[in-house]
Amino acid sequence: MRRLREPEVRRVLEPVLAATEEPAGLTYSDDRRYVCDLGLVAESSEGGLRIAEASG
C-alpha cells in the first residue's frame, strides 16, 4: 500500500486507472520501468500499460 502513495507510482498509475493517454515523456521513463518492476503494471499488446494480473 505504501508504494501506491509514491509520486513515481502515482504518475504512472493515474493515467492507466483513468483510461487516459500516457503523458508523452512516460514511455521510456524511469518511473514507468520502476512500476513495471514492482509488478503493478504490464505492457499491453498495444504498447501501452495495463494493470498487471495478480499472481498466486
Buried (B, 14 or more C-beta within 10 A) or exposed (E): EEEEEBEBBBBBBEBBEEEEEBBEEBEEBEBBEBBBEBEBBEEEEEEBBEEBEEEE
